[in-house]
Amino acid sequence: MALEIYFILYKPSVPANVGAAARAILTMGFSHLRLIEPCDHLSEEAMKLAHGSHHILTSARLFNDFESAVKDLDLVVCTTAKGRTAKHDYHSSRDIAGLLHRKKEQLGKVGILFGSEESGLPNQLVLKSDLAMSIPMAGSYPSLNLAQSVMVTAYELSPLNHLDKPGESLEKSGEGFATLKEQAKKMLIQAGIPEGTPLFHRIFERLAMVDANDIPLFLSVLSRIQHTD
């Protein structure tokens, strides 16, 4: 299956940042932008900063909450400052493209989630994301603003646009990561590990690191466990 990247901005409050983010996305070969409770993303200020990428802004999908914005995605990677306590593992932006490439046959749609300018992402959204990513910096201040973060991330992910030749069909490998998440969730709940608990989130955090070649193995194990119940 072809891998598609969706850039998701959570409650962006500065139109210029949204416009600059749209320009960054297009410059690096991407086209999908989703906005959760955004500011006026079609304002004159936003359009001015978009410069040549107006169609990214006008075609951006709008959502009222995180759940609806990621409902159709196979994997969600949140961007946040390293050192937050919501996740145990924080992956460098430099490693994300390779990680996604290794899973590309099991992933169709991947969301990259960015927080608001004022406060970033709330911890509950970091927990609900499959992976957490941080951008390496020489110092903690000054930090990158929203548009800069999108630009750096889009640049790091841009090799994904060239890993497969145009027109080349990918080998289908059956069920993917979304199926694994669904089956694992059912098993954990049945085992008395409900969603929202630290152990549940930790298991899913590690599950997101499973290599593509191992996904069929894990699905086979889960299937056998279910059939023995």
Number of C-alpha atoms within 10 A of each C-alpha: 16 15 17 17 23 19 25 28 27 25 22 24 17 19 22 24 22 29 26 23 28 31 26 24 27 20 16 18 15 21 21 18 24 23 25 21 16 19 16 15 21 18 12 13 17 23 23 16 19 26 12 13 21 19 14 21 23 12 12 19 14 16 18 13 13 17 12 12 19 21 9 13 17 19 23 23 22 24 26 21 16 18 11 13 10 18 19 14 16 19 17 14 20 17 12 19 17 15 16 20 18 15 21 22 21 27 22 19 19 20 24 24 26 23 21 18 18 12 8 16 20 13 14 10 16 23 20 19 23 23 25 27 23 19 19 13 10 7 7 10 7 8 13 14 12 22 22 15 19 27 20 18 24 24 18 18 22 18 15 18 15 9 9 12 9 8 6 8 10 13 9 11 13 11 14 21 24 17 15 20 18 10 16 20 18 15 17 15 12 11 9 9 16 16 15 11 9 13 13 17 21 16 13 19 20 13 18 19 13 15 16 20 13 10 21 17 11 16 19 12 12 16 14 11 11 13 8 6 5
